[in-house]
């Protein structure tokens, strides 16, 4: 009903992780990163990807963020208290708990994931299998 074989989202590669915030680690302050960031610990502050970078943020079921997230690709299986913005994709795994708005281009949400806020698609963004309609002709 919601997807066909041609429109399924591709798997996100998490092998390009260059930074890991381990379980038991607490970071207070904003984090700006490039490459891949995997969070098993806690971050109190905003997480932002470097401008024009193709980065992936992964928040495991052990991880949590108390702040806003602004990255191209995000996989969440933990808790986020703040707004999430992904210019490319958001993947919400079964343990995902978001208290805030989610802004996305493409989204995948597993049964059990929870969003307490609005889901907002980026203006002008196209999903898989969609085509852009031409402007109507003016008379």
C-alpha positions in Angstrom: 0.0 0.0 0.0 2.7 2.5 0.9 5.6 1.3 -1.2 6.4 -0.9 -4.1 9.6 -2.7 -5.0 10.8 0.3 -7.1 10.1 2.9 -4.4 11.7 1.3 -1.4 14.4 3.3 0.3 17.9 2.0 -0.1 19.9 0.9 2.9 21.9 3.6 4.5 25.6 2.8 4.7 26.9 3.2 8.3 30.4 1.9 7.6 31.7 5.4 7.1 31.6 6.3 10.8 34.6 8.4 11.8 33.5 9.4 15.3 31.9 7.4 18.0 30.4 8.9 21.2 30.4 5.9 23.5 27.9 4.8 26.2 28.5 6.6 29.4 29.9 9.7 27.7 28.1 13.1 28.1 28.9 16.0 25.8 27.6 19.4 26.8 27.8 21.8 23.9 27.2 21.9 20.1 28.8 19.3 17.9 29.8 20.0 14.3 31.0 17.0 12.3 32.0 15.7 8.9 32.0 12.0 7.9 29.9 9.7 10.1 28.9 10.2 13.7 27.6 7.4 15.9 26.1 8.3 19.3 25.7 5.7 22.1 26.1 8.4 24.8 24.3 11.7 25.5 24.7 15.0 23.9 23.2 18.2 25.4 23.5 20.7 22.5 22.9 20.9 18.8 24.3 18.5 16.2 25.2 20.0 12.8 27.0 18.6 9.8 29.6 20.7 8.1 28.2 22.7 5.2 27.9 20.8 1.9 29.0 17.5 3.4 27.3 14.2 2.8 27.3 12.9 6.4 25.3 10.4 8.4 24.3 10.7 12.0 23.3 7.5 13.8 21.8 7.6 17.3 21.6 4.1 18.8 19.0 2.9 21.2 21.5 3.8 24.0 22.0 7.3 22.7 20.1 10.5 23.3 20.3 14.1 22.2 18.8 17.2 24.0 19.1 19.7 21.2 18.4 20.3 17.5 19.8 18.0 14.8 20.6 19.4 11.3 22.3 16.8 9.0 21.8 15.3 5.5 21.1 11.8 6.7 20.0 10.6 10.1 19.2 7.2 11.6 17.5 7.4 15.0 16.9 4.4 17.3 17.2 6.5 20.5 15.8 9.7 22.0 15.9 13.2 20.6 14.4 16.2 22.5 14.6 18.9 19.8 13.9 19.5 16.1 15.3 17.1 13.5 16.1 18.4 10.0 17.5 16.1 7.3 18.1 17.4 3.8 18.2 13.9 2.4 16.8 11.1 4.6 15.4 10.3 8.0 15.2 6.7 9.2 13.3 6.2 12.5 14.0 2.7 13.9 11.7 0.9 16.4 13.1 2.6 19.6 13.1 6.1 18.1 11.5 8.8 20.4 11.5 12.3 19.1 9.9 15.2 21.0 10.1 18.0 18.3 9.4 18.6 14.7 10.9 16.5 11.9 11.8 18.1 8.6 12.8 15.7 5.8 13.1 15.0 2.1 12.6 11.2 2.4 11.4 9.4 5.6 11.2 5.8 6.7 9.5 5.0 10.0 9.3 1.6 11.6 6.4 0.4 13.7 7.0 1.5 17.3 8.9 4.7 16.4 7.4 7.8 18.0 7.3 11.4 16.9 5.7 14.0 19.3 5.7 16.9 16.9 5.1 17.7 13.3 6.4 15.9 10.2 7.2 18.5 7.6 8.5 17.7 4.1 11.1 20.1 2.7 9.5 22.4 0.2 10.3 21.4 -3.4 11.8 18.0 -2.3 11.0 15.0 -4.5 10.6 11.5 -3.2 11.6 8.3 -5.0 9.4 7.4 -7.9 7.9 10.9 -8.2 8.3 13.3 -11.1 8.1 17.0 -11.1 5.0 18.3 -12.8 5.5 21.1 -15.4 4.2 24.5 -14.6 0.7 25.1 -15.9 0.6 27.1 -19.1 -0.7 30.6 -18.8 -3.2 31.9 -21.3 
